Amino acid sequence: MRITPAIDIDEAELEERFVRSSGPGGQNVNKVSTAVELRFDLRANSSVPEYARAKLKRLAGRRLTLDGVIIIQADRFRSQEQNRSDARERLKDLIAEALIVPKKRIKTKPSRGAKQRRVDAKTTRGHVKKLRSRKVDMD
C-alpha cells in the first residue's frame, strides 16, 4: 500500500479480519461477515519514519493497543470489499497526516505603531466609559 512516493507499506504487515456487522442489511447481517477489522503493527513496521511514529501514536488514540497495533474497524458499507477499501483508506489517511511536519513558529514583536494604536484605543474606550458615569454636583 503506497502512502507517499517514499513510503510503502507491505501487504504482509496488514492483517484483516472479517466480522459480522451491525446496522442495516436485513437478514444479510446475520449471515455474512461484512465488517472489516484492519490491524497494522506499528512496532514491527520500519517504513514509517521515527518522527511520524510518535505523532501517529497520538493520532491513533484509542485505536492503538498496548502492543503497538493500530486497529481500524470499518462497517459503514454493506459489502465486504467496500469496507475493506474504506479501512485501508482510513489507515492511509492516518499515516499521511502523521507525516505532515508542522511549520515552525517564528516569534514576532508588535510594531511601535501597533502598540500606540492599542494604547489609543484603550484611552478612547476609557473616555467613553467615563462619559457614562453620573456626575454628582455638590454646589
C-alpha positions as CSV (number, residue, x, y, z in Angstrom):
1,M,0.0,0.0,0.0
2,R,1.6,3.3,-1.1
3,I,1.3,6.2,1.3
4,T,3.7,8.6,-0.3
5,P,6.2,8.1,-3.2
6,A,8.9,7.4,-0.5
7,I,6.8,5.3,1.9
8,D,5.3,2.0,1.0
9,I,3.6,-0.5,3.4
10,D,3.9,-4.1,2.6
11,E,0.7,-6.1,2.4
12,A,2.1,-8.7,4.7
13,E,2.2,-6.1,7.5
14,L,-1.6,-5.6,7.3
15,E,-3.9,-8.2,8.9
16,E,-7.6,-8.2,8.1
17,R,-10.3,-10.0,10.0
18,F,-13.9,-10.1,8.8
19,V,-16.6,-9.9,11.4
20,R,-20.4,-9.6,11.4
21,S,-21.6,-6.1,11.1
22,S,-24.3,-4.3,13.0
23,G,-26.7,-1.9,11.3
24,P,-28.7,-2.1,8.1
25,G,-28.7,-5.1,5.9
26,G,-31.7,-7.2,6.7
27,Q,-31.1,-10.9,7.0
28,N,-27.8,-10.5,5.3
29,V,-26.4,-9.0,8.5
30,N,-26.9,-12.4,10.3
31,K,-25.3,-14.5,7.6
32,V,-22.4,-12.6,6.1
33,S,-19.3,-11.1,7.8
34,T,-19.0,-7.8,6.0
35,A,-17.3,-5.6,8.7
36,V,-13.5,-5.4,8.4
37,E,-11.1,-5.1,11.3
38,L,-7.7,-3.9,9.9
39,R,-4.7,-4.4,12.1
40,F,-1.4,-2.6,11.5
41,D,1.6,-3.4,13.8
42,L,3.4,-0.1,14.2
43,R,6.2,-1.5,16.3
44,A,7.1,-4.1,13.7
45,N,7.0,-1.6,10.8
46,S,10.2,0.1,9.6
47,S,8.9,2.1,6.7
48,V,7.3,4.8,8.8
49,P,9.9,7.4,10.0
50,E,10.6,7.8,13.7
51,Y,9.3,11.4,13.8
52,A,5.9,10.3,12.3
53,R,5.7,7.3,14.6
54,A,5.2,9.4,17.7
55,K,2.6,11.6,16.0
56,L,0.9,8.5,14.7
57,K,0.6,7.1,18.2
58,R,-1.0,10.3,19.3
59,L,-3.4,10.5,16.4
60,A,-4.4,6.9,16.7
61,G,-5.6,7.4,20.2
62,R,-7.8,4.6,21.5
63,R,-7.3,2.7,18.2
64,L,-3.8,1.9,19.3
65,T,-3.4,-1.2,21.6
66,L,-0.7,-1.6,24.3
67,D,1.2,-3.9,21.9
68,G,1.5,-1.1,19.4
69,V,-1.1,-2.3,17.0
70,I,-3.4,0.1,15.3
71,I,-6.9,-1.4,14.8
72,I,-9.3,0.2,12.3
73,Q,-12.9,-1.1,12.2
74,A,-14.9,-0.4,9.1
75,D,-18.6,-1.3,8.8
76,R,-20.0,1.6,7.0
77,F,-21.0,-0.3,3.9
78,R,-22.9,-3.4,3.2
79,S,-20.3,-5.1,1.1
80,Q,-17.1,-6.6,2.5
81,E,-15.0,-5.2,-0.4
82,Q,-16.2,-1.6,0.2
83,N,-15.5,-1.9,3.9
84,R,-12.0,-3.3,3.2
85,S,-11.1,-0.4,0.9
86,D,-12.6,2.0,3.4
87,A,-10.4,0.6,6.3
88,R,-7.3,0.8,4.1
89,E,-8.1,4.4,3.0
90,R,-8.6,5.4,6.6
91,L,-5.2,3.9,7.6
92,K,-3.5,5.6,4.7
93,D,-5.0,9.0,5.7
94,L,-4.0,8.5,9.3
95,I,-0.3,7.8,8.3
96,A,-0.3,10.6,5.8
97,E,-1.5,13.0,8.5
98,A,1.3,11.8,10.8
99,L,3.9,12.5,8.1
100,I,3.0,16.2,7.9
101,V,5.6,18.3,9.7
102,P,4.1,21.4,11.4
103,K,5.6,24.8,10.4
104,K,8.0,26.2,13.0
105,R,6.6,29.3,14.6
106,I,8.5,32.5,14.1
107,K,8.4,34.9,17.1
108,T,7.4,38.4,16.2
109,K,7.0,41.6,18.1
110,P,4.2,44.1,17.7
111,S,5.4,47.3,15.9
112,R,5.6,50.6,17.6
113,G,2.6,51.8,15.7
114,A,0.6,48.8,16.7
115,K,1.4,49.4,20.4
116,Q,0.4,53.0,20.0
117,R,-2.9,52.2,18.4
118,R,-3.6,49.7,21.2
119,V,-3.0,52.3,23.9
120,D,-5.0,55.0,22.0
121,A,-8.0,52.5,21.7
122,K,-7.8,51.8,25.4
123,T,-7.7,55.5,26.2
124,T,-10.7,56.2,23.9
125,R,-12.7,53.4,25.5
126,G,-11.9,54.7,29.0
127,H,-13.2,58.2,28.0
128,V,-16.4,56.7,26.6
129,K,-17.0,54.8,29.9
130,K,-16.2,57.9,31.9
131,L,-18.9,59.8,30.0
132,R,-21.5,57.2,31.0
133,S,-20.9,57.8,34.7
134,R,-23.3,60.2,36.5
135,K,-21.6,63.3,38.0
136,V,-23.0,64.5,41.3
137,D,-22.7,68.3,41.7
138,M,-22.4,69.5,45.3
139,D,-22.9,73.3,44.7
